[in-house]
């Protein structure tokens, strides 16, 4: 049996806990892949949108968008980096 592998994360890939939409109660992770695909196709009627290119499983409740999908970010830290004066890499 293979040993579990860990994938190294870069600091930009993670948000501080206070910035996490999961902690704020507006995000959920959907599995299996078929469920996430369904939610990506139908989630707008519930104001649930996939937010990051690199996280097919991550959706956020965004009623303030008025039924229009918010701009998708390349990774979760992009909004945090921009808001805190850092550059997106």
CNS distance restraints for C-alpha pairs under 8 A (distance, minus, plus):
assign (resid   9 and name CA) (resid  13 and name CA) 6.24 0.50 0.50
assign (resid   9 and name CA) (resid  14 and name CA) 7.63 0.50 0.50
assign (resid  10 and name CA) (resid  14 and name CA) 7.36 0.50 0.50
assign (resid  11 and name CA) (resid  15 and name CA) 7.99 0.50 0.50
assign (resid  12 and name CA) (resid  76 and name CA) 7.79 0.50 0.50
assign (resid  12 and name CA) (resid  77 and name CA) 5.21 0.50 0.50
assign (resid  12 and name CA) (resid  78 and name CA) 7.55 0.50 0.50
assign (resid  12 and name CA) (resid  81 and name CA) 7.74 0.50 0.50
assign (resid  13 and name CA) (resid  75 and name CA) 6.31 0.50 0.50
assign (resid  13 and name CA) (resid  76 and name CA) 6.06 0.50 0.50
assign (resid  13 and name CA) (resid  77 and name CA) 5.55 0.50 0.50
assign (resid  14 and name CA) (resid  76 and name CA) 6.63 0.50 0.50
assign (resid  14 and name CA) (resid  77 and name CA) 5.94 0.50 0.50
assign (resid  15 and name CA) (resid  19 and name CA) 6.00 0.50 0.50
assign (resid  15 and name CA) (resid  20 and name CA) 5.93 0.50 0.50
assign (resid  15 and name CA) (resid  76 and name CA) 6.88 0.50 0.50
assign (resid  15 and name CA) (resid  77 and name CA) 5.67 0.50 0.50
assign (resid  15 and name CA) (resid  80 and name CA) 7.15 0.50 0.50
assign (resid  16 and name CA) (resid  20 and name CA) 6.51 0.50 0.50
assign (resid  17 and name CA) (resid  23 and name CA) 6.82 0.50 0.50
assign (resid  18 and name CA) (resid  23 and name CA) 7.04 0.50 0.50
assign (resid  18 and name CA) (resid  24 and name CA) 7.86 0.50 0.50
assign (resid  19 and name CA) (resid  23 and name CA) 7.69 0.50 0.50
assign (resid  19 and name CA) (resid  24 and name CA) 7.76 0.50 0.50
assign (resid  19 and name CA) (resid  80 and name CA) 7.49 0.50 0.50
assign (resid  20 and name CA) (resid  24 and name CA) 6.42 0.50 0.50
assign (resid  21 and name CA) (resid  25 and name CA) 6.12 0.50 0.50
assign (resid  21 and name CA) (resid  26 and name CA) 5.40 0.50 0.50
assign (resid  21 and name CA) (resid  27 and name CA) 5.25 0.50 0.50
assign (resid  21 and name CA) (resid  60 and name CA) 7.42 0.50 0.50
assign (resid  22 and name CA) (resid  26 and name CA) 5.95 0.50 0.50
assign (resid  22 and name CA) (resid  27 and name CA) 4.72 0.50 0.50
assign (resid  22 and name CA) (resid  28 and name CA) 6.50 0.50 0.50
assign (resid  26 and name CA) (resid  60 and name CA) 5.56 0.50 0.50
assign (resid  26 and name CA) (resid  61 and name CA) 5.24 0.50 0.50
assign (resid  26 and name CA) (resid  62 and name CA) 7.82 0.50 0.50
assign (resid  27 and name CA) (resid  58 and name CA) 7.08 0.50 0.50
assign (resid  27 and name CA) (resid  59 and name CA) 5.63 0.50 0.50
assign (resid  27 and name CA) (resid  60 and name CA) 4.21 0.50 0.50
assign (resid  27 and name CA) (resid  61 and name CA) 6.24 0.50 0.50
assign (resid  28 and name CA) (resid  58 and name CA) 5.99 0.50 0.50
assign (resid  28 and name CA) (resid  59 and name CA) 5.52 0.50 0.50
assign (resid  28 and name CA) (resid  60 and name CA) 6.39 0.50 0.50
assign (resid  29 and name CA) (resid  57 and name CA) 5.10 0.50 0.50
assign (resid  29 and name CA) (resid  58 and name CA) 4.57 0.50 0.50
assign (resid  29 and name CA) (resid  59 and name CA) 6.23 0.50 0.50
assign (resid  30 and name CA) (resid  35 and name CA) 6.41 0.50 0.50
assign (resid  30 and name CA) (resid  36 and name CA) 5.39 0.50 0.50
assign (resid  30 and name CA) (resid  57 and name CA) 4.89 0.50 0.50
assign (resid  30 and name CA) (resid  58 and name CA) 6.49 0.50 0.50
assign (resid  30 and name CA) (resid  59 and name CA) 7.53 0.50 0.50
assign (resid  31 and name CA) (resid  35 and name CA) 5.82 0.50 0.50
assign (resid  31 and name CA) (resid  36 and name CA) 6.11 0.50 0.50
assign (resid  31 and name CA) (resid  57 and name CA) 6.35 0.50 0.50
assign (resid  32 and name CA) (resid  36 and name CA) 6.63 0.50 0.50
assign (resid  33 and name CA) (resid  37 and name CA) 6.17 0.50 0.50
assign (resid  33 and name CA) (resid  56 and name CA) 7.80 0.50 0.50
assign (resid  33 and name CA) (resid  57 and name CA) 7.23 0.50 0.50
assign (resid  34 and name CA) (resid  38 and name CA) 6.21 0.50 0.50
assign (resid  35 and name CA) (resid  39 and name CA) 6.22 0.50 0.50
assign (resid  36 and name CA) (resid  40 and name CA) 6.06 0.50 0.50
assign (resid  36 and name CA) (resid  56 and name CA) 6.88 0.50 0.50
assign (resid  36 and name CA) (resid  57 and name CA) 5.72 0.50 0.50
assign (resid  37 and name CA) (resid  41 and name CA) 6.32 0.50 0.50
assign (resid  38 and name CA) (resid  42 and name CA) 6.06 0.50 0.50
assign (resid  38 and name CA) (resid  43 and name CA) 7.69 0.50 0.50
assign (resid  39 and name CA) (resid  43 and name CA) 4.60 0.50 0.50
assign (resid  39 and name CA) (resid  48 and name CA) 7.60 0.50 0.50
assign (resid  39 and name CA) (resid  49 and name CA) 7.88 0.50 0.50
assign (resid  40 and name CA) (resid  44 and name CA) 7.77 0.50 0.50
assign (resid  40 and name CA) (resid  49 and name CA) 6.57 0.50 0.50
assign (resid  40 and name CA) (resid  50 and name CA) 6.39 0.50 0.50
assign (resid  42 and name CA) (resid  46 and name CA) 7.88 0.50 0.50
assign (resid  43 and name CA) (resid  47 and name CA) 6.13 0.50 0.50
assign (resid  43 and name CA) (resid  48 and name CA) 4.71 0.50 0.50
assign (resid  43 and name CA) (resid  49 and name CA) 6.10 0.50 0.50
assign (resid  44 and name CA) (resid  48 and name CA) 5.46 0.50 0.50
assign (resid  44 and name CA) (resid  49 and name CA) 6.39 0.50 0.50
assign (resid  44 and name CA) (resid  67 and name CA) 6.15 0.50 0.50
assign (resid  44 and name CA) (resid  68 and name CA) 7.61 0.50 0.50
assign (resid  44 and name CA) (resid  69 and name CA) 7.26 0.50 0.50
assign (resid  45 and name CA) (resid  67 and name CA) 7.29 0.50 0.50
assign (resid  46 and name CA) (resid  61 and name CA) 7.74 0.50 0.50
assign (resid  47 and name CA) (resid  60 and name CA) 7.99 0.50 0.50
assign (resid  47 and name CA) (resid  61 and name CA) 5.44 0.50 0.50
assign (resid  47 and name CA) (resid  62 and name CA) 5.34 0.50 0.50
assign (resid  47 and name CA) (resid  63 and name CA) 5.16 0.50 0.50
assign (resid  47 and name CA) (resid  65 and name CA) 7.98 0.50 0.50
assign (resid  47 and name CA) (resid  67 and name CA) 6.43 0.50 0.50
assign (resid  48 and name CA) (resid  59 and name CA) 6.00 0.50 0.50
assign (resid  48 and name CA) (resid  60 and name CA) 5.32 0.50 0.50
assign (resid  48 and name CA) (resid  61 and name CA) 4.52 0.50 0.50
assign (resid  48 and name CA) (resid  62 and name CA) 6.18 0.50 0.50
assign (resid  48 and name CA) (resid  63 and name CA) 7.98 0.50 0.50
assign (resid  49 and name CA) (resid  59 and name CA) 5.08 0.50 0.50
assign (resid  49 and name CA) (resid  60 and name CA) 5.45 0.50 0.50
assign (resid  49 and name CA) (resid  61 and name CA) 6.64 0.50 0.50
assign (resid  49 and name CA) (resid  62 and name CA) 7.12 0.50 0.50
assign (resid  49 and name CA) (resid  69 and name CA) 6.44 0.50 0.50
assign (resid  49 and name CA) (resid  70 and name CA) 7.49 0.50 0.50
assign (resid  50 and name CA) (resid  55 and name CA) 7.96 0.50 0.50
assign (resid  50 and name CA) (resid  56 and name CA) 7.00 0.50 0.50
assign (resid  50 and name CA) (resid  57 and name CA) 7.58 0.50 0.50
assign (resid  50 and name CA) (resid  58 and name CA) 5.83 0.50 0.50
assign (resid  50 and name CA) (resid  59 and name CA) 4.38 0.50 0.50
assign (resid  50 and name CA) (resid  60 and name CA) 6.56 0.50 0.50
assign (resid  50 and name CA) (resid  72 and name CA) 7.27 0.50 0.50
assign (resid  51 and name CA) (resid  55 and name CA) 7.80 0.50 0.50
assign (resid  51 and name CA) (resid  58 and name CA) 6.72 0.50 0.50
assign (resid  51 and name CA) (resid  59 and name CA) 6.03 0.50 0.50
assign (resid  51 and name CA) (resid  60 and name CA) 6.74 0.50 0.50
assign (resid  51 and name CA) (resid  70 and name CA) 7.41 0.50 0.50
assign (resid  51 and name CA) (resid  71 and name CA) 7.41 0.50 0.50
assign (resid  51 and name CA) (resid  72 and name CA) 4.87 0.50 0.50
assign (resid  51 and name CA) (resid  73 and name CA) 6.16 0.50 0.50
assign (resid  51 and name CA) (resid  76 and name CA) 7.93 0.50 0.50
assign (resid  52 and name CA) (resid  56 and name CA) 7.32 0.50 0.50
assign (resid  52 and name CA) (resid  58 and name CA) 7.25 0.50 0.50
assign (resid  52 and name CA) (resid  72 and name CA) 5.33 0.50 0.50
assign (resid  52 and name CA) (resid  73 and name CA) 4.71 0.50 0.50
assign (resid  52 and name CA) (resid  74 and name CA) 5.41 0.50 0.50
assign (resid  52 and name CA) (resid  75 and name CA) 5.20 0.50 0.50
assign (resid  52 and name CA) (resid  76 and name CA) 6.15 0.50 0.50
assign (resid  53 and name CA) (resid  72 and name CA) 6.57 0.50 0.50
assign (resid  53 and name CA) (resid  73 and name CA) 6.17 0.50 0.50
assign (resid  53 and name CA) (resid  74 and name CA) 4.85 0.50 0.50
assign (resid  53 and name CA) (resid  75 and name CA) 6.27 0.50 0.50
assign (resid  54 and name CA) (resid  74 and name CA) 6.26 0.50 0.50
assign (resid  54 and name CA) (resid  75 and name CA) 5.76 0.50 0.50
assign (resid  55 and name CA) (resid  75 and name CA) 7.47 0.50 0.50
assign (resid  62 and name CA) (resid  70 and name CA) 7.98 0.50 0.50
assign (resid  63 and name CA) (resid  67 and name CA) 7.10 0.50 0.50
assign (resid  65 and name CA) (resid  69 and name CA) 6.80 0.50 0.50
assign (resid  65 and name CA) (resid  70 and name CA) 6.55 0.50 0.50
assign (resid  73 and name CA) (resid  78 and name CA) 6.44 0.50 0.50
assign (resid  73 and name CA) (resid  79 and name CA) 7.74 0.50 0.50
assign (resid  74 and name CA) (resid  78 and name CA) 7.12 0.50 0.50
assign (resid  76 and name CA) (resid  80 and name CA) 7.95 0.50 0.50
assign (resid  77 and name CA) (resid  81 and name CA) 5.97 0.50 0.50
assign (resid  78 and name CA) (resid  82 and name CA) 6.19 0.50 0.50
assign (resid  78 and name CA) (resid  88 and name CA) 6.06 0.50 0.50
assign (resid  79 and name CA) (resid  83 and name CA) 6.08 0.50 0.50
assign (resid  80 and name CA) (resid  84 and name CA) 6.11 0.50 0.50
assign (resid  81 and name CA) (resid  85 and name CA) 6.24 0.50 0.50
assign (resid  81 and name CA) (resid  86 and name CA) 4.89 0.50 0.50
assign (resid  81 and name CA) (resid  87 and name CA) 6.27 0.50 0.50
assign (resid  81 and name CA) (resid  88 and name CA) 6.50 0.50 0.50
assign (resid  82 and name CA) (resid  86 and name CA) 5.66 0.50 0.50
assign (resid  82 and name CA) (resid  87 and name CA) 6.31 0.50 0.50
assign (resid  82 and name CA) (resid  88 and name CA) 7.01 0.50 0.50
